[in-house]
Amino acid sequence: MNGFADRQRGLSAIGLLVVLVVGLSLVVMGIRLVPVYLESLEVGSIIESVADDPAMRGASRADIRRALDRRFSVNTIRGVSRDDITFAETATGIEIVVDYEVRVPLIGNLDAVAKFRKSAVVPQ
């Protein structure tokens, strides 16, 4: 029994290969998905800044859309199109809703899809 335990040390070649494949897959997913999530945080920040801008108080939907388009352009936001932005009337103002998804190729024909929904209210 003791001789058998002495021979069981470390990873086998197959075990090492499995660990490397799993680790490499996680690194590839991180490299592909981290920019998508960072862009999502930036979209949320832009929407909040437009909603908090005193110049936007009482603005029309067209004015709000122009402000969003300008800020998305300056910050090179590529994942959001004009169709992804909707407006809704609320008791306190106009709610900006950005509901979009981003498809990112991972490996071969395998894609990851990330869905985001950000909203803020521009007071009237």
C-alpha positions as CSV (number, residue, x, y, z in Angstrom):
1,M,0.0,0.0,0.0
2,N,2.8,2.4,0.9
3,G,4.6,1.7,-2.4
4,F,1.4,2.6,-4.4
5,A,1.0,5.9,-2.6
6,D,4.6,6.9,-3.3
7,R,4.0,6.6,-7.1
8,Q,0.9,8.8,-7.0
9,R,2.4,12.3,-7.3
10,G,1.5,15.3,-9.4
11,L,-0.7,15.6,-12.5
12,S,-0.7,13.1,-15.3
13,A,-0.3,14.4,-18.8
14,I,-4.0,14.2,-19.5
15,G,-4.8,16.0,-16.2
16,L,-2.4,18.8,-17.1
17,L,-3.9,19.1,-20.6
18,V,-7.5,19.3,-19.1
19,V,-6.4,22.1,-16.7
20,L,-4.7,24.0,-19.5
21,V,-7.7,23.7,-21.8
22,V,-10.1,24.9,-19.1
23,G,-7.7,27.7,-18.1
24,L,-7.2,28.8,-21.7
25,S,-10.9,28.8,-22.3
26,L,-11.5,31.1,-19.3
27,V,-8.8,33.5,-20.4
28,V,-10.3,33.7,-24.0
29,M,-13.8,34.3,-22.6
30,G,-12.4,37.0,-20.3
31,I,-10.5,38.7,-23.1
32,R,-13.7,38.7,-25.3
33,L,-16.3,39.6,-22.6
34,V,-14.5,42.2,-20.4
35,P,-14.7,44.9,-23.1
36,V,-18.4,44.3,-23.6
37,Y,-19.1,44.7,-19.9
38,L,-16.9,47.8,-19.7
39,E,-18.8,49.3,-22.6
40,S,-22.1,48.5,-20.7
41,L,-20.8,50.4,-17.7
42,E,-20.0,53.3,-19.9
43,V,-23.5,53.3,-21.5
44,G,-25.0,53.4,-18.0
45,S,-22.7,56.3,-17.0
46,I,-23.7,58.2,-20.2
47,I,-27.4,57.7,-19.6
48,E,-27.0,58.8,-16.0
49,S,-25.0,61.9,-17.0
50,V,-27.6,62.9,-19.5
51,A,-30.4,62.5,-16.9
52,D,-28.4,64.5,-14.3
53,D,-27.5,67.3,-16.8
54,P,-29.4,70.5,-15.7
55,A,-29.5,71.5,-19.4
56,M,-31.6,68.4,-20.2
57,R,-34.3,69.3,-17.6
58,G,-37.6,69.6,-19.5
59,A,-35.9,68.7,-22.8
60,S,-37.7,67.0,-25.6
61,R,-37.1,63.4,-26.7
62,A,-35.3,64.6,-29.8
63,D,-32.9,66.8,-27.7
64,I,-32.3,63.8,-25.3
65,R,-31.6,61.5,-28.3
66,R,-29.2,64.1,-29.8
67,A,-27.3,64.3,-26.5
68,L,-27.1,60.5,-26.2
69,D,-25.9,60.1,-29.8
70,R,-23.3,62.8,-29.3
71,R,-22.0,61.2,-26.1
72,F,-22.1,57.7,-27.6
73,S,-20.1,58.9,-30.6
74,V,-17.5,60.7,-28.4
75,N,-17.0,57.5,-26.3
76,T,-17.1,55.2,-29.3
77,I,-20.0,53.1,-28.1
78,R,-20.6,50.6,-30.9
79,G,-23.0,48.1,-29.2
80,V,-26.0,50.5,-29.0
81,S,-28.0,51.5,-32.1
82,R,-30.8,54.1,-32.4
83,D,-33.4,51.3,-32.3
84,D,-32.1,50.2,-28.9
85,I,-33.1,53.5,-27.3
86,T,-36.7,54.1,-26.2
87,F,-38.4,56.7,-24.2
88,A,-41.4,56.5,-21.8
89,E,-43.3,59.2,-20.0
90,T,-43.3,58.9,-16.2
91,A,-44.8,61.0,-13.5
92,T,-41.4,62.6,-12.9
93,G,-40.2,63.0,-16.4
94,I,-39.0,61.1,-19.5
95,E,-37.4,57.7,-18.8
96,I,-34.6,56.7,-21.1
97,V,-34.4,53.0,-21.7
98,V,-31.5,51.4,-23.5
99,D,-32.1,47.7,-24.0
100,Y,-29.6,46.0,-26.2
101,E,-27.6,42.8,-26.7
102,V,-24.1,42.2,-27.9
103,R,-23.0,39.0,-29.7
104,V,-19.3,38.2,-29.3
105,P,-17.5,35.3,-31.2
106,L,-15.6,33.1,-28.8
107,I,-14.2,30.0,-30.6
108,G,-15.1,28.9,-34.0
109,N,-18.9,29.0,-34.4
110,L,-19.5,29.4,-30.7
111,D,-20.7,32.9,-29.7
112,A,-21.5,34.5,-26.3
113,V,-24.6,36.8,-26.1
114,A,-24.7,39.5,-23.4
115,K,-28.0,41.4,-22.8
116,F,-28.1,44.7,-21.1
117,R,-30.9,47.1,-19.9
118,K,-30.0,50.5,-18.6
119,S,-32.4,53.3,-17.7
120,A,-32.6,56.7,-16.1
121,V,-35.2,59.4,-15.8
122,V,-34.7,63.0,-17.2
123,P,-36.8,65.2,-14.8
124,Q,-39.3,67.6,-16.3
